[in-house]
C-alpha cells in the first residue's frame, strides 16, 4: 500500500489533494484541471502505478473512477465522491484494471 500511495503522490502537482478513503480506496482532487488534462494525468498515473508494482509476485489491478465537473456548476463533494465510487465499482464488477471517466 505504501508503494501505491507513494506512486500516486509522485504523479500529483502542487495544489492537488490526495487522501486515503479507507482500505485500498484513495481520492484525488486535481485542482484547475480540465477533462483532457485529467485524462492525461490519470492515464500517466495508472502507468506509473503499474511500473511501481511490477516487482511484486502477485497480480494487482487498479480500478479508477474519475469525475470531472465545471466549477460554475452546483454540486457537493459527497455527490462527486459518490459518482467516482460508482464509476470505480462498475469497473471492479466488470473489466477490472481500467479507468472510467464520468461527468457531473
C-alpha positions in Angstrom: 0.0 0.0 0.0 2.9 2.3 0.7 4.3 1.9 -2.8 0.9 2.7 -4.3 0.4 5.8 -2.2 4.0 7.0 -3.0 3.5 6.4 -6.7 0.2 8.4 -6.7 1.8 11.3 -4.7 4.7 11.4 -7.2 2.2 11.9 -10.0 0.5 14.9 -8.5 1.2 18.6 -8.8 1.4 21.2 -6.0 -2.2 22.1 -5.1 -3.7 18.7 -5.9 -5.2 16.9 -2.9 -4.8 13.2 -2.1 -6.2 11.1 0.6 -7.0 7.6 1.6 -10.7 6.9 1.9 -10.3 3.5 3.5 -8.9 0.1 2.7 -7.5 0.3 -0.8 -9.5 3.3 -1.9 -8.0 6.7 -2.5 -9.4 10.1 -3.6 -7.6 12.8 -5.6 -8.7 16.3 -6.4 -7.0 17.7 -9.4 -7.1 21.4 -9.0 -7.8 23.6 -12.1 -7.7 20.6 -14.4 -10.0 20.2 -17.5 -11.2 16.8 -18.8 -8.4 16.5 -21.3 -5.7 17.2 -18.7 -7.3 14.8 -16.3 -7.3 12.0 -18.8 -3.6 12.5 -19.5 -2.7 12.8 -15.8 -4.7 9.8 -14.6 -3.6 7.6 -17.5 0.0 8.5 -16.7 -0.6 7.8 -13.0 -2.0 4.4 -13.8 1.1 3.6 -15.9 3.3 4.7 -13.0 1.3 2.6 -10.6 1.8 -0.5 -12.8 5.5 0.2 -13.1 5.8 0.6 -9.3 4.4 -2.8 -8.6 5.9 -4.8 -11.4 8.4 -6.5 -9.0 5.6 -7.9 -6.8 4.9 -11.6 -7.2 1.1 -11.2 -7.2 -1.4 -9.7 -9.6 -2.6 -6.2 -8.7 -5.2 -4.3 -10.7 -6.3 -0.6 -10.5 -9.9 0.3 -10.9 -10.1 4.1 -11.2 -13.3 6.2 -11.3 -12.8 9.8 -12.4 -15.4 12.6 -12.2 -15.0 15.9 -14.0 -17.2 18.9 -13.3 -17.3 22.6 -14.1 -16.6 24.9 -11.2 -19.6 27.1 -12.0 -22.0 24.1 -11.6 -23.5 23.5 -8.2 -22.6 20.2 -6.7 -21.3 18.8 -3.4 -18.1 16.9 -2.5 -20.3 14.0 -1.4 -22.0 13.9 -4.8 -18.7 13.9 -6.6 -17.3 11.1 -4.4 -20.5 9.0 -4.9 -20.1 9.4 -8.7 -16.4 8.4 -8.6 -17.2 5.5 -6.3 -19.9 4.3 -8.6 -17.6 4.5 -11.7 -14.9 2.6 -9.8 -17.2 -0.1 -8.7 -18.6 -0.5 -12.2 -15.1 -1.3 -13.3 -14.4 -3.7 -10.3 -17.6 -5.6 -11.3 -16.7 -5.9 -15.0 -13.3 -5.5 -16.7 -11.1 -4.5 -13.7 -7.8 -2.7 -14.2 -9.3 0.2 -16.1 -10.2 3.9 -15.8 -13.8 5.2 -16.2 -14.4 8.9 -16.7 -17.8 10.4 -15.9 -19.1 14.0 -15.8 -21.1 15.7 -13.1 
